[in-house]
Amino acid sequence: MDPIQLFVPTFRIEETLEQIRECLEKGWTGLGFKTVEFEEAWKQYTGLPYAHYLNSATAGLHLAVRLLKEKFAWQDGDEIITTPLTFVSTNHAILYERLTPIFADVDESLCLDPASICQRITPRTRAVMFVGLGGNTGRLSEVVDLCHEYNLRLILDASHMSGTRWADGRHVGNEADISIFSFQAVKNLPTADSGMICCQDAEMDADARKWAWLGINKDTYSRTLSQGTYKWMYDVEFEGFKYHGNSIMAAMGLVSLKYLDQDNTYRRQLAEWYDEGLAEEPRILRVPMSPDCVPSRHLYQVRVAHRDEVMVALNQANIFPGMHYRDNTLYRMYESGRDICPRAHAASDQIISLPMHMRLTAEQVHYVAAQLKQIVNQLGK
Ligand SMILES: Cc1ncc(COP(=O)(O)O)c(C=O)c1O
């Protein structure tokens, strides 16, 4: 039997090569052309008003903090409330701008708990960074209300949320000041590496574009399209970064986007098969999805005792799950936040992300579920 991996990206190879061929034939692989087409397609798909294509979600998270810091005149050392259960990009972004990440605890969805956020608010709190873990909205609606009440900005790390919709059909993203999506290879909308920053107003979107292109006020593609002489003329307004996306990645993204809803439907089917296979097993706790949303199902997470032994035993059964994520306060650089988020800490010792990708079959999911049940029961005795 082939190993059953956590993630295996699936690309529609011929269609993707056709899109890439267009870039090569035109002689345009950088910023512009397909990146513009992809931004338009993403806005159309999500209903979000603005979208700027970047080389990663990490870049987008940094830009989001940068843009809000500038717009609202935040000072160094001001605080952003964030989660310890995330990929470190989320929290590094806060540090890049010399702000302070303040860790709040999670609830059973493994997303930020509004009550814990409330307890962390101080006069220096400026924003909340909410991560939709695994594509889940958790209690995001309550966090939105809380941000309004306390006049805090909301950044949505929607890296796992491509295709997550509210129960009424709206795509997530509009409820945050800025939302950021990841199109890295193992995400629901795979490219090789790229992401999207979605702002709520034209000015911020324009600033995001300048910050992502070294502070230059006119990108090369717009200059190529513009008329007359002085096409080469631009100004540099500040020391921006080189964070923009390119046309080859956008070409991949355009094809993946076409299949996103179909793929997410299959992910939810896989989740149902797991639910069936793991039902009535009290030793395996399934991380609940919020009833508020139709999730992208980037992850299928369970909690078990003796997690590390369970992982080893699964590997022996040719199953290679993952873990999202280790409590960030266990890392040396975030240790100042240690011991204040007991639920996140406990979860970090128990969570397993079961295999979740397009090539999995019902038979494989049932095999994983059966093996997991057997292992957990043996270890639990
Ligand atoms: C929650 C979360 N935030 C941010 C990122 C960073 O995304 P990227 O790899 O596109 O920079 C990831 C990627 O794994 C993630 O899972």
The ligand as a MOL file (V3000), in Angstrom:
LIG
                    3D

  0  0  0     0  0            999 V3000
M  V30 BEGIN CTAB
M  V30 COUNTS 16 16 0 0 0
M  V30 BEGIN ATOM
M  V30 1 C -2.2040 30.0530 9.4560 0
M  V30 2 C -1.1410 30.4030 8.4560 0
M  V30 3 N -0.7630 31.6880 8.3390 0
M  V30 4 C 0.1630 32.0650 7.4440 0
M  V30 5 C 0.7850 31.1530 6.6170 0
M  V30 6 C 1.8300 31.6070 5.6650 0
M  V30 7 O 1.4560 31.3910 4.3460 0
M  V30 8 P 2.5320 31.4670 3.1760 0
M  V30 9 O 3.2530 30.1680 3.1300 0
M  V30 10 O 1.6940 31.7140 1.9370 0
M  V30 11 O 3.4360 32.5920 3.4710 0
M  V30 12 C 0.4140 29.8150 6.7000 0
M  V30 13 C 1.0660 28.8050 5.8430 0
M  V30 14 O 1.3040 27.6810 6.2040 0
M  V30 15 C -0.5620 29.4240 7.6520 0
M  V30 16 O -0.9130 28.1390 7.7620 0
M  V30 END ATOM
M  V30 BEGIN BOND
M  V30 1 1 1 2
M  V30 2 1 2 3
M  V30 3 2 2 15
M  V30 4 2 3 4
M  V30 5 1 4 5
M  V30 6 1 5 6
M  V30 7 2 5 12
M  V30 8 1 6 7
M  V30 9 1 7 8
M  V30 10 2 8 9
M  V30 11 1 8 10
M  V30 12 1 8 11
M  V30 13 1 12 13
M  V30 14 1 12 15
M  V30 15 2 13 14
M  V30 16 1 15 16
M  V30 END BOND
M  V30 END CTAB
M  END
